[in-house]
Amino acid sequence: MSEPEQQPPAREAAPQAEATLDVTIVLPVQTADGCVREVIEALGAELTRQGRSWECVAVFDGVRGSAWEEAAALELENPEQVRPLAFQQRFGESACLSAGLERARGRVIVTSPQYVQIDPAELGAMLSAIDGGADLVVPWRKPRVDPVLNRLQSACFNLLIRRIIGAPFHDLNCYLRAMRREALAGLAIYGDMYRFLPVVAYRQGFTVEEVKVRHVREWGGAGIFGLGVYVRRAIDIAAVVFLTRFTLQPLRFFGALGGLFAFLGGALAGGVLVQKLLIPEAGVWNRPLFLLGVMLFVLGVQVVGFGLVGEIIIYTRASALREYRIERVYEQPDAEA
C-alpha cells in the first residue's frame, strides 16, 4: 500500500508582518501543475539583479501535487525567502492575496500568476513607477502572444470597463501587479475583487499607473467561455459600479432603477385605463398589460424603498465614514513667540 499523502501542518493566522524587505512576491497557486519554481527563480533573480531584498509567499488554494513539492523544496533551500502556506480547501485568489499580505514583510507587494506571464525584466519599470510615487502599477501586455480569440474577448471586457466605470486601463486580466503595502492594506479584497483591484484603487483616489510590458506566455488555450462565466463577469462589473459610485449614495442608484420601473409600470397601466375611458366596453382587470404595469409600479416603489433604507443607514453612520484620502499635509511651522 502506498503511504498516505502527507498534509502540510496547519498554520494559524498571523497579524500583518512588519515591513522589513523591499519586495514580497505573493504567488497564489490554483492548480497542482503550477510553475512555482520557475516563477520564484525568475522573479527572484531579477529582483536580486536590481539590488532589492525580496521574499515569496506562495499561497496554495487547496491544492498540493508537484507545485507544492517544488515550493517545499525551495523552502528547504532558502527558508528566509520562500515561505509556502496552504489552505485546507479552495477559497479563491482574493483569499490568497489577503493571506499573503498578512504575512508579507515587503514594503512593495508584487502579485504574480502561477506561471511566468511577462518578461521578469519588466519588473524594473514597474518598481520604478512605485518609487516615483505610484500606489499601484498595472501591466499592459503589448503586444500579446495568446490566441486572437482570447485577445478579442479580453479587449471587449476592458473596453466595457473603461466605458462603464471610467477607469483608463487596457489589461485588467494580467495579474503581475506591483503595489505599495499601505495601498493594498487599505483596499477590500473579497470574492472576485482581485480582478478589479486597479479599478477600486483608482476610484478611491490612489495613484494607479499603467506600464506596457512584454508578454511571453499565456496559460490555457483558446476558446469561448461558458455562459456562466460571462454572467459572472457582468455581475462583477455591476458590483464594481455600485461599490465605486453609489456606496455612500445608495438612493441615487436604487432611486433611478426604481423610478424607471415605476415609470414603465405607470405608463402601461395608465395606457390601459385611458383605453377604458375611451372605450367603456374594453376590459381592464383581464388585461395582461395592466397587471404587468401594476407589478412594475409596485416593484419600483419597493426598489426606491431599498435606497431610502440605505440612506438611513449611511446617515446614522456618517460620523464614522470617511470618503476622502489624504496624501500629504502641508503646514508651516508655528512661528516662535
SERO-4910 file (N, C-alpha, C, O; in steps of 0.05 Angstrom, whole numbers):
BEGIN
 pado doro    nc1    nc2    nc3   cac1   cac2   cac3    cc1    cc2    cc3    oc1    oc2    oc3
  Met    A     17    -24      0      0      0      0     17     25      0     38     26     13
  Ser    A      9     45    -15     24     69    -16     18     86      9     -4     85     20
  Glu    A     38    101     18     35    117     42     16    140     36     16    151     14
  Pro    A     -1    147     55    -19    170     51     -4    195     46     18    199     57
  Glu    A    -16    213     30     -3    238     24      0    255     49    -20    259     64
  Gln    A     23    264     55     28    280     79     18    308     75     25    322     56
  Gln    A      0    316     93    -12    342     92      6    362    106     19    356    125
  Pro    A      7    387     95     24    407    108     13    415    135    -12    414    139
  Pro    A     30    422    154     20    429    180      3    454    179      9    473    164
  Ala    A    -19    455    194    -36    478    195    -22    501    207     -8    499    227
  Arg    A    -25    525    195    -12    549    205    -34    569    213    -52    575    197
  Glu    A    -32    578    237    -52    596    247    -48    624    234    -26    631    227
  Ala    A    -71    638    232    -70    665    220    -52    683    237    -54    683    262
  Ala    A    -35    698    224    -16    715    238    -23    744    233    -35    750    212
  Pro    A    -17    762    251    -22    790    246     -3    800    223     17    787    217
  Gln    A    -10    822    211      5    832    189     34    837    198     39    851    218
  Ala    A     53    826    182     81    828    189     92    856    185     81    871    169
  Glu    A    113    862    199    126    888    196    142    889    170    154    869    162
  Ala    A    141    911    156    155    914    131    185    917    136    194    938    146
  Thr    A    200    897    128    229    897    132    245    892    107    269    893    106
  Leu    A    231    885     85    243    879     59    233    898     38    214    913     43
  Asp    A    246    898     15    238    915     -7    213    904    -20    194    919    -25
  Val    A    212    879    -27    191    867    -43    182    840    -31    199    824    -23
  Thr    A    156    836    -30    144    810    -25    129    801    -49    110    815    -58
  Ile    A    135    778    -60    120    766    -82     98    749    -70    104    730    -56
  Val    A     73    755    -76     51    738    -67     42    722    -91     34    732   -111
  Leu    A     45    695    -88     41    677   -110     17    658   -104     21    637    -92
  Pro    A     -7    665   -113    -30    646   -110    -26    622   -129    -22    626   -153
  Val    A    -29    598   -118    -26    574   -134    -54    560   -135    -64    552   -114
  Gln    A    -65    558   -159    -92    548   -163    -93    519   -172   -114    506   -168
  Thr    A    -72    509   -185    -72    482   -195    -47    468   -187    -26    480   -180
  Ala    A    -48    441   -186    -25    425   -177     -1    426   -196     21    419   -188
  Asp    A     -5    435   -221     17    436   -240     27    465   -244     40    471   -264
  Gly    A     22    482   -225     33    509   -226     63    510   -227     76    493   -215
  Cys    A     74    529   -242    103    530   -246    116    547   -223    127    568   -228
  Val    A    115    536   -199    123    551   -176    153    557   -176    161    580   -173
  Arg    A    169    537   -181    198    542   -181    207    561   -203    223    579   -198
  Glu    A    195    558   -227    202    576   -249    196    605   -242    212    623   -248
  Val    A    172    610   -230    164    637   -224    182    649   -203    192    671   -206
  Ile    A    187    634   -181    203    645   -159    231    650   -168    243    671   -162
  Glu    A    243    632   -183    271    635   -191    273    658   -211    293    673   -210
  Ala    A    254    661   -230    255    682   -250    252    710   -237    268    728   -242
  Leu    A    231    713   -221    226    739   -209    247    745   -188    256    768   -185
  Gly    A    255    725   -173    276    729   -152    302    737   -164    316    755   -153
  Ala    A    310    725   -186    335    732   -199    335    760   -209    355    775   -207
  Glu    A    312    769   -220    311    797   -230    312    817   -207    325    838   -209
  Leu    A    298    811   -184    299    829   -161    327    830   -149    336    851   -141
  Thr    A    340    807   -149    368    807   -138    386    823   -157    403    838   -147
  Arg    A    382    821   -183    398    837   -202    394    867   -197    412    883   -201
  Gln    A    369    874   -190    364    902   -185    373    912   -157    371    935   -151
  Gly    A    384    893   -141    393    900   -115    371    904    -94    375    919    -75
  Arg    A    349    891    -98    326    893    -79    324    868    -62    325    845    -73
  Ser    A    320    871    -37    315    848    -19    286    838    -24    268    855    -29
  Trp    A    282    812    -23    256    802    -30    250    775    -16    267    763     -4
  Glu    A    225    768    -17    215    742     -7    191    734    -24    180    751    -39
  Cys    A    183    709    -23    160    700    -37    142    684    -18    150    665     -5
  Val    A    117    693    -16     96    678     -1     79    664    -21     62    677    -34
  Ala    A     82    638    -23     66    622    -42     42    610    -27     45    595     -8
  Val    A     18    618    -36     -6    610    -22    -20    590    -40    -29    596    -62
  Phe    A    -23    565    -29    -35    543    -44    -65    542    -37    -73    538    -14
  Asp    A    -81    546    -58   -110    548    -54   -123    520    -54   -137    513    -73
  Gly    A   -117    505    -33   -129    478    -30   -118    458    -49   -131    437    -54
  Val    A    -94    462    -61    -82    443    -79    -55    434    -68    -42    448    -52
  Arg    A    -45    411    -77    -19    401    -69     -4    393    -95      1    410   -112
  Gly    A      3    368    -97     16    358   -122     44    368   -126     58    376   -106
  Ser    A     53    369   -151     81    376   -157     87    405   -150    110    411   -143
  Ala    A     68    423   -152     73    451   -146     80    453   -116     98    468   -109
  Trp    A     66    439    -99     72    441    -70     99    429    -64    114    439    -47
  Glu    A    106    407    -78    132    395    -74    154    414    -82    175    415    -68
  Glu    A    150    429   -104    171    448   -112    174    470    -91    196    478    -84
  Ala    A    151    480    -81    153    501    -60    166    491    -35    181    506    -22
  Ala    A    159    467    -27    172    456     -3    202    452     -6    217    457     13
  Ala    A    210    444    -30    239    441    -35    253    468    -35    275    470    -24
  Leu    A    240    488    -46    252    515    -46    254    526    -18    273    540    -11
  Glu    A    234    520     -1    235    530     26    259    517     41    272    530     57
  Leu    A    264    491     36    287    478     49    313    491     39    332    493     55
  Glu    A    314    498     14    338    510      3    343    539     13    365    547     18
  Asn    A    321    554     16    323    582     24    299    590     41    281    603     32
  Pro    A    299    581     66    275    586     83    270    616     89    248    622     97
  Glu    A    290    633     86    285    661     92    271    676     69    259    697     74
  Gln    A    272    664     45    260    678     22    235    665     12    218    678      0
  Val    A    232    639     15    210    624      4    193    614     28    202    599     45
  Arg    A    168    622     28    150    616     51    123    606     40    105    622     36
  Pro    A    120    580     35     95    570     26     75    566     48     82    560     71
  Leu    A     49    569     42     28    562     61      5    551     45      2    557     21
  Ala    A    -12    535     58    -33    521     43    -60    523     57    -61    521     82
  Phe    A    -81    528     42   -108    526     52   -117    497     52   -108    481     36
  Gln    A   -136    491     70   -146    464     71   -166    459     48   -170    436     40
  Gln    A   -178    480     37   -196    478     15   -195    504     -2   -181    523      6
  Arg    A   -209    504    -24   -207    527    -42   -223    551    -30   -246    548    -22
  Phe    A   -210    574    -31   -223    599    -22   -221    621    -43   -233    642    -40
  Gly    A   -206    617    -64   -204    637    -85   -179    655    -83   -166    655    -62
  Glu    A   -174    669   -104   -149    686   -106   -150    709    -86   -129    718    -76
  Ser    A   -174    720    -81   -175    742    -62   -166    734    -35   -152    748    -21
  Ala    A   -175    710    -26   -166    700      0   -136    695      0   -123    699     20
  Cys    A   -125    685    -23    -96    681    -25    -81    707    -21    -61    708     -7
  Leu    A    -91    729    -34    -77    754    -32    -79    765     -3    -60    776      7
  Ser    A   -102    761     10   -105    771     38    -86    755     56    -73    768     73
  Ala    A    -85    729     53    -67    713     70    -38    720     64    -21    721     83
  Gly    A    -31    725     39     -3    733     33      4    760     44     26    764     54
  Leu    A    -15    779     43    -10    805     54     -6    805     84     11    820     95
  Glu    A    -20    787     99    -17    785    127     11    777    135     21    785    156
  Arg    A     24    761    118     50    750    125     73    764    110     96    757    113
  Ala    A     66    784     93     86    797     77    103    816     94     93    829    112
  Arg    A    129    816     88    148    833    102    160    855     83    178    869     91
  Gly    A    149    856     59    160    875     39    144    901     39    120    902     45
  Arg    A    158    923     33    145    949     30    128    950      4    109    966      3
  Val    A    136    934    -16    121    933    -41    112    904    -44    127    885    -40
  Ile    A     86    901    -52     75    875    -57     73    871    -87     62    887   -102
  Val    A     85    849    -97     82    841   -125     66    815   -126     74    795   -115
  Thr    A     43    817   -140     27    793   -143     33    780   -170     36    794   -190
  Ser    A     34    754   -171     42    740   -195     24    716   -200     15    703   -181
  Pro    A     17    711   -226      3    686   -232     22    662   -228     46    666   -222
  Gln    A     12    638   -230     28    614   -224     45    605   -247     53    582   -249
  Tyr    A     51    623   -265     70    618   -287     82    644   -295     73    665   -287
  Val    A    104    644   -311    117    668   -319    102    679   -343    104    670   -365
  Gln    A     85    699   -337     67    710   -357     80    732   -374     76    734   -398
  Ile    A     96    749   -361    110    771   -375    140    769   -369    148    756   -350
  Asp    A    156    783   -384    185    783   -381    192    794   -353    185    816   -347
  Pro    A    206    778   -337    214    788   -310    229    814   -310    228    829   -291
  Ala    A    243    820   -332    258    845   -334    240    869   -332    249    891   -325
  Glu    A    214    866   -338    195    888   -337    189    896   -308    178    918   -303
  Leu    A    198    880   -288    194    889   -260    209    915   -255    200    930   -238
  Gly    A    231    920   -269    246    944   -264    229    969   -269    228    987   -253
  Ala    A    214    969   -292    198    993   -299    174    995   -279    167   1017   -272
  Met    A    163    972   -271    140    973   -253    148    983   -225    134   1000   -214
  Leu    A    171    974   -215    180    983   -189    190   1011   -190    189   1026   -170
  Ser    A    201   1020   -213    209   1048   -216    185   1066   -214    187   1088   -203
  Ala    A    162   1057   -225    138   1073   -223    129   1075   -194    119   1096   -185
  Ile    A    132   1053   -179    126   1054   -150    144   1074   -136    135   1090   -119
  Asp    A    170   1072   -142    190   1091   -130    183   1120   -137    189   1138   -122
  Gly    A    171   1124   -161    165   1151   -170    139   1162   -158    132   1185   -163
  Gly    A    125   1146   -141    101   1157   -128     76   1142   -133     55   1149   -121
  Ala    A     76   1123   -151     51   1108   -157     44   1090   -133     62   1079   -120
  Asp    A     19   1087   -128     10   1068   -107      6   1040   -118     10   1021   -103
  Leu    A     -2   1038   -143     -7   1012   -155      1   1014   -185     -6   1033   -198
  Val    A     14    993   -194     23    993   -222     10    969   -236     12    946   -227
  Val    A     -3    974   -258    -17    954   -274     -3    949   -300      3    969   -314
  Pro    A      4    925   -307     17    919   -332     -3    919   -355    -26    913   -352
  Trp    A      7    927   -379     -8    926   -403      8    909   -423     28    918   -434
  Arg    A     -1    884   -428     13    866   -446     10    877   -474    -11    876   -486
  Lys    A     33    886   -486     32    897   -513     59    893   -526     79    905   -517
  Pro    A     61    877   -547     39    861   -558     34    835   -543     50    827   -526
  Arg    A     11    823   -548      4    798   -534     10    774   -552     11    776   -577
  Val    A     15    751   -539     23    727   -554      2    705   -553      5    684   -565
  Asp    A    -21    710   -539    -41    690   -537    -59    690   -562    -57    709   -578
  Pro    A    -77    670   -566    -93    669   -590   -111    693   -594   -117    708   -575
  Val    A   -118    698   -619   -133    721   -627   -160    722   -612   -169    743   -604
  Leu    A   -173    699   -609   -199    698   -596   -197    707   -567   -215    722   -558
  Asn    A   -176    699   -554   -173    707   -526   -168    737   -525   -178    751   -507
  Arg    A   -152    748   -543   -146    776   -544   -172    792   -549   -176    814   -537
  Leu    A   -189    782   -566   -214    796   -573   -232    797   -549   -244    818   -543
  Gln    A   -235    775   -535   -252    774   -511   -241    793   -489   -256    807   -476
  Ser    A   -215    792   -486   -203    810   -465   -206    839   -473   -211    856   -455
  Ala    A   -203    846   -498   -206    873   -507   -234    883   -502   -238    906   -494
  Cys    A   -254    866   -508   -282    874   -503   -288    878   -473   -301    897   -466
  Phe    A   -277    861   -457   -281    864   -428   -268    890   -417   -281    904   -402
  Asn    A   -244    896   -426   -231    920   -416   -244    945   -428   -245    966   -414
  Leu    A   -254    944   -453   -268    967   -464   -293    972   -448   -300    995   -444
  Leu    A   -308    951   -440   -332    954   -425   -326    968   -398   -341    985   -389
  Ile    A   -304    960   -386   -296    972   -360   -290   1002   -364   -299   1018   -348
  Arg    A   -276   1009   -385   -269   1037   -390   -294   1053   -395   -296   1076   -386
  Arg    A   -313   1042   -410   -337   1058   -417   -356   1060   -393   -367   1082   -389
  Ile    A   -360   1039   -378   -380   1040   -357   -369   1052   -332   -382   1069   -319
  Ile    A   -345   1045   -323   -334   1054   -298   -316   1078   -301   -313   1094   -283
  Gly    A   -305   1082   -325   -288   1105   -330   -260   1102   -320   -245   1122   -317
  Ala    A   -251   1077   -316   -223   1072   -308   -206   1067   -333   -213   1050   -349
  Pro    A   -184   1082   -336   -169   1082   -361   -149   1059   -363   -125   1064   -368
  Phe    A   -158   1034   -361   -140   1011   -361   -146    993   -385   -169    991   -394
  His    A   -125    981   -396   -128    965   -420   -124    935   -416   -128    920   -435
  Asp    A   -116    927   -392   -109    899   -389   -112    890   -359    -93    886   -345
  Leu    A   -137    889   -350   -142    880   -323   -139    850   -319   -141    841   -296
  Asn    A   -135    836   -340   -132    807   -338   -103    798   -334    -98    774   -333
  Cys    A    -85    816   -331    -57    810   -325    -52    814   -296    -57    836   -285
  Tyr    A    -43    793   -281    -42    794   -252    -14    798   -241    -11    795   -217
  Leu    A      6    803   -257     32    811   -247     31    841   -241     36    857   -258
  Arg    A     24    848   -216     20    876   -208     38    882   -186     47    865   -170
  Ala    A     44    908   -183     61    918   -161     45    940   -147     33    957   -160
  Met    A     46    939   -120     31    959   -105     44    964    -78     57    946    -67
  Arg    A     40    988    -69     50    994    -42     35    978    -21     11    973    -24
  Arg    A     49    970     -1     37    954     20     13    969     33     -8    957     38
  Glu    A     17    995     38     -4   1011     51    -29   1013     33    -51   1013     44
  Ala    A    -25   1015      7    -48   1018    -11    -64    992    -11    -89    992    -10
  Leu    A    -50    969    -13    -64    943    -14    -79    938     13   -101    927     13
  Ala    A    -67    946     35    -80    942     61   -105    959     64   -122    952     79
  Gly    A   -107    981     48   -130    998     50   -152    991     31   -172   1005     30
  Leu    A   -150    969     16   -170    961     -3   -183    935      7   -171    917     18
  Ala    A   -209    933      2   -224    909     10   -220    888    -12   -226    893    -35
  Ile    A   -210    865     -4   -205    843    -23   -223    820    -15   -220    807      6
  Tyr    A   -242    814    -32   -260    791    -27   -273    782    -54   -272    797    -74
  Gly    A   -284    758    -54   -296    748    -78   -278    749   -102   -255    739   -100
  Asp    A   -287    761   -124   -271    764   -148   -259    793   -150   -252    801   -172
  Met    A   -258    807   -128   -248    835   -128   -219    837   -135   -210    859   -142
  Tyr    A   -204    815   -133   -175    817   -140   -173    825   -169   -153    839   -177
  Arg    A   -191    817   -186   -191    825   -214   -194    855   -218   -182    866   -237
  Phe    A   -209    867   -201   -216    896   -204   -201    914   -184   -209    936   -180
  Leu    A   -180    904   -172   -165    920   -153   -155    947   -165   -158    967   -151
  Pro    A   -145    947   -189   -136    973   -200   -160    993   -203   -157   1016   -198
  Val    A   -183    982   -211   -207   1000   -214   -215   1011   -187   -220   1035   -184
  Val    A   -217    993   -166   -226   1002   -140   -205   1022   -129   -213   1043   -117
  Ala    A   -179   1017   -132   -159   1035   -122   -160   1062   -136   -158   1083   -124
  Tyr    A   -165   1061   -163   -167   1086   -178   -191   1103   -169   -188   1127   -166
  Arg    A   -214   1090   -165   -237   1104   -156   -235   1115   -128   -249   1134   -120
  Gln    A   -218   1103   -112   -215   1112    -84   -193   1133    -81   -187   1142    -59
  Gly    A   -181   1142   -103   -162   1164   -103   -133   1156   -101   -116   1173    -99
  Phe    A   -127   1130   -103    -99   1122   -103    -87   1128   -131   -101   1128   -151
  Thr    A    -61   1131   -132    -47   1136   -157    -41   1110   -171    -25   1094   -161
  Val    A    -54   1104   -193    -51   1079   -208    -40   1085   -235    -51   1101   -250
  Glu    A    -18   1072   -241     -5   1076   -267     -5   1050   -283     -4   1028   -272
  Glu    A     -6   1053   -310     -5   1030   -328     21   1030   -343     29   1051   -354
  Val    A     35   1007   -343     61   1005   -355     60    983   -377     51    961   -371
  Lys    A     69    989   -401     70    969   -422     92    949   -417    114    957   -410
  Val    A     85    923   -420    105    902   -414    105    882   -437     87    882   -454
  Arg    A    126    866   -437    129    846   -459    116    820   -450    124    808   -429
  His    A     97    811   -465     82    786   -459     98    762   -470    105    763   -494
  Val    A    103    742   -453    118    719   -463    103    693   -463    110    674   -477
  Arg    A     81    691   -447     67    665   -446     39    670   -434     34    689   -419
  Glu    A     20    652   -442     -7    653   -431    -16    625   -424    -11    606   -439
  Trp    A    -28    622   -400    -37    596   -390    -63    588   -403    -81    605   -406
  Gly    A    -66    563   -411    -91    553   -423    -92    558   -453    -74    570   -465
  Gly    A   -114    548   -465   -117    550   -493   -138    570   -501   -148    585   -484
  Ala    A   -145    571   -527   -165    590   -537   -192    577   -536   -194    553   -536
  Gly    A   -212    594   -535   -240    583   -536   -259    603   -524   -252    622   -511
  Ile    A   -285    597   -529   -306    612   -517   -313    602   -489   -316    578   -486
  Phe    A   -314    620   -470   -321    611   -443   -350    603   -441   -366    610   -459
  Gly    A   -357    589   -420   -385    581   -416   -402    606   -409   -392    627   -402
  Leu    A   -428    602   -412   -447    624   -407   -445    634   -379   -447    658   -373
  Gly    A   -440    615   -360   -438    623   -332   -415    643   -327   -417    660   -310
  Val    A   -393    640   -342   -370    658   -339   -378    687   -347   -372    706   -332
  Tyr    A   -392    690   -369   -400    716   -378   -420    729   -359   -420    753   -354
  Val    A   -438    712   -348   -458    722   -329   -444    732   -304   -450    753   -293
  Arg    A   -424    717   -294   -409    725   -270   -394    750   -275   -392    768   -257
  Arg    A   -382    753   -298   -367    778   -304   -386    802   -305   -379    823   -295
  Ala    A   -410    798   -317   -429    820   -318   -437    828   -289   -440    852   -283
  Ile    A   -442    808   -272   -449    814   -244   -426    828   -230   -431    846   -215
  Asp    A   -402    819   -235   -379    832   -222   -376    861   -230   -371    878   -214
  Ile    A   -380    866   -256   -379    894   -266   -400    911   -252   -395    934   -244
  Ala    A   -425    900   -250   -447    915   -237   -440    920   -208   -445    942   -198
  Ala    A   -427    901   -195   -420    904   -167   -398    926   -164   -400    942   -145
  Val    A   -379    926   -182   -358    946   -181   -369    974   -186   -361    993   -172
  Val    A   -387    976   -205   -400   1002   -210   -414   1012   -185   -412   1035   -177
  Phe    A   -429    995   -172   -444   1003   -148   -425   1010   -125   -428   1031   -112
  Leu    A   -404    994   -121   -385    998    -99   -369   1023   -102   -361   1036    -83
  Thr    A   -362   1030   -127   -345   1053   -132   -360   1079   -136   -348   1101   -134
  Arg    A   -386   1078   -141   -401   1102   -147   -424   1108   -127   -430   1131   -122
  Phe    A   -436   1087   -116   -460   1091   -101   -460   1080    -73   -480   1078    -60
  Thr    A   -436   1073    -63   -435   1062    -36   -445   1082    -15   -459   1074      3
  Leu    A   -438   1107    -18   -446   1127      1   -471   1143     -8   -480   1161      5
  Gln    A   -481   1136    -32   -506   1148    -42   -524   1127    -54   -530   1128    -78
  Pro    A   -534   1108    -38   -549   1086    -49   -576   1095    -62   -586   1082    -80
  Leu    A   -587   1117    -52   -613   1126    -63   -611   1134    -92   -630   1132   -107
  Arg    A   -587   1144   -101   -583   1152   -129   -586   1127   -147   -597   1129   -168
  Phe    A   -575   1105   -138   -576   1080   -154   -604   1068   -153   -616   1064   -173
  Phe    A   -613   1062   -129   -639   1049   -126   -662   1068   -134   -682   1059   -144
  Gly    A   -658   1094   -130   -679   1113   -138   -682   1114   -168   -704   1114   -178
  Ala    A   -659   1114   -183   -660   1114   -212   -672   1089   -222   -689   1089   -240
  Leu    A   -664   1066   -211   -674   1040   -221   -704   1037   -214   -720   1029   -231
  Gly    A   -711   1044   -189   -739   1042   -181   -756   1061   -196   -779   1055   -203
  Gly    A   -746   1085   -201   -761   1105   -216   -767   1095   -244   -789   1100   -255
  Leu    A   -747   1082   -256   -751   1071   -283   -773   1050   -283   -791   1050   -301
  Phe    A   -772   1031   -264   -793   1011   -262   -820   1023   -258   -840   1015   -270
  Ala    A   -822   1043   -239   -848   1055   -233   -858   1070   -257   -882   1070   -263
  Phe    A   -841   1084   -272   -850   1098   -296   -861   1079   -317   -882   1084   -328
  Leu    A   -846   1057   -322   -855   1038   -342   -882   1026   -333   -900   1023   -349
  Gly    A   -884   1018   -307   -909   1007   -297   -932   1026   -299   -954   1019   -307
  Gly    A   -927   1051   -291   -948   1071   -293   -957   1076   -321   -981   1080   -326
  Ala    A   -938   1076   -340   -945   1081   -368   -962   1058   -379   -982   1063   -393
  Leu    A   -955   1033   -372   -970   1011   -382   -998   1011   -370  -1018   1008   -384
  Ala    A  -1000   1013   -343  -1026   1013   -330  -1043   1037   -338  -1067   1035   -343
  Gly    A  -1029   1060   -341  -1044   1084   -349  -1055   1082   -377  -1077   1092   -382
  Gly    A  -1040   1070   -395  -1049   1066   -422  -1074   1049   -423  -1093   1055   -439
  Val    A  -1075   1028   -407  -1099   1011   -406  -1123   1027   -395  -1145   1024   -405
  Leu    A  -1118   1043   -374  -1140   1058   -362  -1151   1079   -382  -1175   1084   -383
  Val    A  -1133   1091   -397  -1142   1110   -417  -1159   1096   -438  -1180   1107   -447
  Gln    A  -1152   1072   -447  -1168   1057   -465  -1196   1051   -454  -1216   1053   -468
  Lys    A  -1196   1045   -427  -1222   1040   -414  -1240   1065   -415  -1264   1063   -418
  Leu    A  -1228   1089   -411  -1244   1113   -411  -1254   1119   -440  -1277   1128   -443
  Leu    A  -1238   1114   -460  -1246   1119   -487  -1264   1098   -498  -1282   1104   -514
  Ile    A  -1260   1074   -490  -1277   1051   -499  -1288   1038   -475  -1275   1019   -464
  Pro    A  -1312   1045   -465  -1322   1035   -440  -1325   1004   -439  -1322    992   -418
  Glu    A  -1330    992   -462  -1334    963   -462  -1308    948   -460  -1308    923   -457
  Ala    A  -1285    962   -462  -1259    948   -460  -1254    939   -432  -1259    955   -413
  Gly    A  -1243    915   -428  -1237    905   -401  -1211    917   -390  -1195    928   -405
  Val    A  -1209    915   -364  -1185    925   -350  -1171    903   -335  -1147    897   -339
  Trp    A  -1186    890   -317  -1173    871   -298  -1164    845   -313  -1146    831   -302
  Asn    A  -1175    840   -336  -1166    816   -350  -1145    822   -371  -1139    806   -388
  Arg    A  -1133    846   -370  -1113    854   -389  -1085    849   -378  -1078    860   -357
  Pro    A  -1069    832   -391  -1042    826   -380  -1025    851   -378  -1009    853   -359
  Leu    A  -1028    870   -396  -1011    894   -395  -1017    910   -369   -999    922   -358
  Phe    A  -1043    911   -361  -1050    925   -337  -1037    912   -313  -1026    926   -296
  Leu    A  -1039    886   -311  -1027    871   -289   -997    875   -288   -985    878   -267
  Leu    A   -984    874   -312   -955    878   -313   -948    906   -304   -928    910   -290
  Gly    A   -964    925   -313   -958    953   -305   -960    957   -275   -943    970   -263
  Val    A   -981    945   -262   -984    947   -233   -960    934   -219   -949    945   -200
  Met    A   -952    910   -229   -929    897   -216   -903    913   -219   -888    915   -199
  Leu    A   -898    925   -242   -874    941   -246   -875    966   -228   -855    974   -217
  Phe    A   -899    978   -225   -901   1002   -208   -895    995   -179   -881   1009   -166
  Val    A   -907    973   -169   -902    964   -142   -872    957   -138   -861    964   -117
  Leu    A   -860    943   -157   -832    937   -155   -815    962   -154   -796    963   -138
  Gly    A   -822    982   -170   -807   1007   -170   -808   1021   -143   -788   1031   -133
  Val    A   -832   1021   -131   -834   1033   -104   -817   1018    -84   -805   1031    -66
  Gln    A   -817    992    -85   -801    976    -67   -771    981    -70   -756    983    -51
  Val    A   -762    983    -95   -734    988   -100   -726   1016    -90   -704   1019    -78
  Val    A   -743   1036    -93   -737   1062    -82   -736   1060    -51   -719   1073    -39
  Gly    A   -753   1043    -40   -752   1039    -11   -725   1028     -2   -715   1035     20
  Phe    A   -714   1009    -17   -687    999    -10   -667   1022     -9   -651   1023      9
  Gly    A   -668   1040    -29   -650   1062    -29   -653   1080     -4   -634   1090      7
  Leu    A   -678   1085      4   -683   1101     28   -672   1088     53   -661   1101     70
  Val    A   -675   1061     55   -664   1047     78   -633   1050     78   -621   1054     99
  Gly    A   -621   1047     54   -592   1051     52   -584   1079     61   -564   1082     75
  Glu    A   -599   1099     52   -592   1127     60   -594   1130     91   -578   1144    102
  Ile    A   -614   1118    103   -617   1119    132   -593   1107    146   -583   1118    165
  Ile    A   -584   1084    135   -560   1071    147   -536   1088    144   -520   1091    163
  Ile    A   -532   1100    121   -509   1117    116   -510   1142    135   -490   1150    146
  Tyr    A   -534   1153    138   -537   1177    155   -530   1170    184   -517   1186    197
  Thr    A   -539   1147    194   -533   1141    222   -504   1134    227   -494   1136    249
  Arg    A   -489   1128    205   -461   1121    208   -443   1142    196   -419   1138    194
  Ala    A   -454   1165    189   -438   1186    174   -414   1195    190   -393   1200    178
  Ser    A   -416   1197    216   -394   1207    232   -370   1188    232   -347   1196    237
  Ala    A   -375   1162    226   -353   1142    225   -342   1137    197   -324   1122    194
  Leu    A   -354   1150    177   -346   1145    150   -328   1168    140   -331   1191    148
  Arg    A   -309   1160    123   -291   1180    111   -287   1173     82   -275   1152     75
  Glu    A   -298   1190     64   -298   1184     36   -271   1192     23   -264   1181      2
  Tyr    A   -257   1211     35   -233   1222     23   -208   1207     33   -209   1193     53
  Arg    A   -185   1212     19   -160   1200     27   -139   1223     26   -135   1234      4
  Ile    A   -125   1229     48   -105   1250     49    -78   1238     40    -69   1218     51
  Glu    A    -66   1250     20    -40   1241     10    -18   1253     28      0   1238     36
  Arg    A    -18   1279     32      1   1292     50    -10   1318     60    -29   1329     48
  Val    A      1   1329     81     -8   1354     93     14   1374     92     37   1368    100
  Tyr    A      9   1398     81     29   1419     80     22   1439    102      1   1451    102
  Glu    A     40   1442    121     36   1460    143     61   1476    148     83   1465    147
  Gln    A     58   1501    153     80   1518    160     86   1515    191     67   1514    206
  Pro    A    111   1513    199    116   1511    227    107   1536    242    108   1558    232
  Asp    A     98   1532    267     89   1554    283    112   1574    288    134   1566    294
  Ala    A    105   1599    285    126   1620    290    132   1621    319    115   1619    337
  Glu    A    158   1624    325    166   1626    353    157   1652    365    159   1673    353
  Ala    A    149   1651    390    139   1675    404    163   1693    410    159   1715    421
***
